[in-house]
Amino acid sequence: MVNSHEYYMKFALREAEAARDRNEIPVGAVVVCNGRIIARAHNLTETLTDVTAHAEMQVITAAANVLGGKYLTGCTLYVTVEPCVMCAGALGWSQVGAVVYGASDDKRGFRKFAPEALRPKTVVTSGVMKEECAALMKEFFKKKR
């Protein structure tokens, strides 16, 4: 089924792999609007020497540019790892309609530190392809150590 969460998460995983290939923490994200991917991005914190250049921040900006406005109300963000507090705040301000993520982030995830950061109307789905998403992160950090 084309409109399944797994279908779109595979595109986010490709972005995460692109980040890994650039020696960036492997997090990838896509924004889907009306059944179409309108933006894709991955972490660029090392490349841009910018701690705010998370995949979610990059994809929010790209999607807003495509839509010609700052709100992503009718859109769904797919991201390989649970957003951090900073990204969840930005997603709240963008009024994104839904957030779908793969692996949970027990150390820095928004659900632990700021569970109210998103808009109350934002639908959150977790655990989509979580094994694949988590494996990419574990593999990356294992090679770093």
N, C-alpha and C positions, 0 to 999 in steps of 0.2 A: 504494500500500500504506500503510495507516494507521500501522503500527508502524515505519515507516522512520525513519532518523536525520534525513533531510531534512524529513519531516513535522513533527517536534518542533522542529528548528532554526528553522523558519519562525516558531514562536511565540516563541522566544528573540530572533529578529530583530525581531519586533514590539515586544518589550520594549526592545530597543536603540534603536529608533526613538522610543519614548516617552521614553527618557533624553535622546536628542538634542533632542527637542522641549522639554525642560526645561533645555536648555543644560548637560546632564551629558555626560560622556564616554559615547558610545553603546555600552554593553555591556549585554546582556540575558541572562537565564538562566531556565530552567524546570527543575523536578524532576518526573520521571515515575516513577510507581510502579504496577505492575500494569497498564501500558498506559494510564494516566490521568494527566493533568497535575494534580499536587496543590499546586504552588506556582509562582509566577512573580514575577520581580523585575527591577529594573534599577538601575544606579548611582544613588546618592543622596548622593554625597560633598559636592556643592555645596549641595544642598537642606538637608541635615542638618548641614552644616559638620563633617563627621566623615570623616576619612581612611580609616576602616575600613568605610564604608558601600558597599562594592563590591557588585555584583549578586550574586555568589556568596554573600557573607556574608548578604545580605538573604534570599536564597532558601533557604539552609540553615536559618535561623531559622524561616521560614514553613513549610517542609516538616516540621521537627521538631514544630512546634505542631500541624499537621494530624495527624501520626502519634501524637502524645502521648508522644514519647520522643526522645532525642538522637541515635539512630543511624539512618542512612539506608541500611542494608546492602542492601536489595532495590531500591534506587532508582537512577535514572540522572539525572545532571545534564547538561543541555545548556546551553552557554554560547558566546556568539558569538566570544569571544577567549580564548586560552589563559590559564588562571588564573595570577595572580602567586604568589609564594612564600607570602604571608600566606594567600591563599585556598586554596592547595593544602594548607597545614598544617591549616586548618580542615576541609577536605574529608577529609583523612586522619583527623582526630579524629572526624569524623561517620561514618566507615567507609562512605562512599558506595560503591555497587557498581560504578558505571561513570561515567566522565566523557567527554563528547563535546564537542569544541570545534571552532570554525570556523577563524578566522585564528590563526596563530602569533604570539607576541609575542617577537621576537628581543631586545628591550631589557630586558623585565622578566618574561618567562615562567618558570614553575617548572622547565620541562625543562632550561633552561640553568643555573639556580642551585641548584635543589633537586630533582633528578629522583627522589629517594627519598621525597619528602614524602607522597605518597599511600600508602595501604595496599598491600602487595604483591598482594593479591587484586583490587584495583580495576583494571578494564579501561579503558584509555584509547584513544579513537579521535580522531584529529585530521583536519583538512582538510575537514570536512563543510560545504558551501556556503562554502568559504573565500573565494572571490572576492566574494560578496555581503557577507560579514562584514567583510572587509578594506576594501572600497569605502566602507562606512559610516564606518569610522574615518578613512580618508584624506580623505573629503569633510568630515568634522567639523573635523579639524585644519587642512585647507587654508583653511577659512573663518576659523579663529582667527588665522591668520598674516597 
